C-alpha cells in the first residue's frame, strides 16, 4: 500500500513539474531561440556537473576499495603469521 502511495505522489510531482515547465516556456519573456539556448546551456551545465560528480564518486570509491584491500591484506598476513607461530609452537 505504501509503495502505491509513493508511486502516486511521485507521478503527481512529475506531472506538476512538467506542467510548470510548459507554462514557464509559454509565458517566458524571451524569444524561442533565446529560450532554447538557455535550456541547452543549462542542460550542458547539468551534464558537466553530473559527470564531475560521477568522476569524484568513482575516485572516492576506488580510494575506499584500495583502503579496504590494504586492510584485508594486512589482516590476512597477520592471520597467516599467527597460524605459523601457533603451528610451530
N, C-alpha and C positions, 0 to 999 in steps of 0.2 A: 504494500500500500504506500509506504513512504517513497519507494522508487518511482511509482506512478506520480505522486505529488511533486517530486523533484523534477520529473520529466515535464510535467505540465507547467511548472514555474519557469523552467529553462526555456521552453517553447514560447511562452508569453514574453519573456525577457528578450529573446532573439527577434521575435516579431516586432516588439517595441523598438528595438534598435534599428531594424530595417525601415520601419515607418518613419522614425525620426531622421534617419539619413536621407530618405527620399524627400521628406518635407524640407530639410535643410538645403538640398540641392535645388528644389523647385523655387524656394524663396531666397536663394543666395543673391547677394547684391553684385556678384562678379559675373563675367561672361562665362559661357560654357567652356571656352578654351582655357581661360584662367582657372576655372574650377578643376578641369581635367589635369592641368599642370600641377595644381596644388595637391590633388589627390595622388597623382603619380609620384610627386616628391615625398609626400607623407608616407606612401607605401614603401618607397625605396628606403627612407629613413628607418621605418619599422623593420624591414627585412635586414638592413645592415645591423640594426640593434639586436635583432634576434640571432643573426649569425655570430656577432661578437659575444653575445651571452652564451650561445652554444659552444663556442670555442673555449670560453672561460670555464664553463661547466665541464667540458671534456678534459681540459688541463687539470682542473681540480680533482676530477675522478681518477685520472691517471696518477696524480700525485698520491692520492689515497690508496690506490691499488699497489703502487710501488712501496708505500709505507707498510701496508699490511703484509706484502710479500716479504719484506725485510724482517718484520717481526716474526712471521711464521718460520722463516729460515733460521732465525736465531733460536726460536723455541725448539725446532727440530734438532738443531745442533746441540743444544743443552740437553735435550732428551736422550740423544744418542750418547753423549758424554756420560750422562748419569747411568745409562744402561751398561756401557762398557765398564764403568767404575764398579757397579754392583756385580757384574758378571765376573770381573777379575778379582773381586774381594773374597 
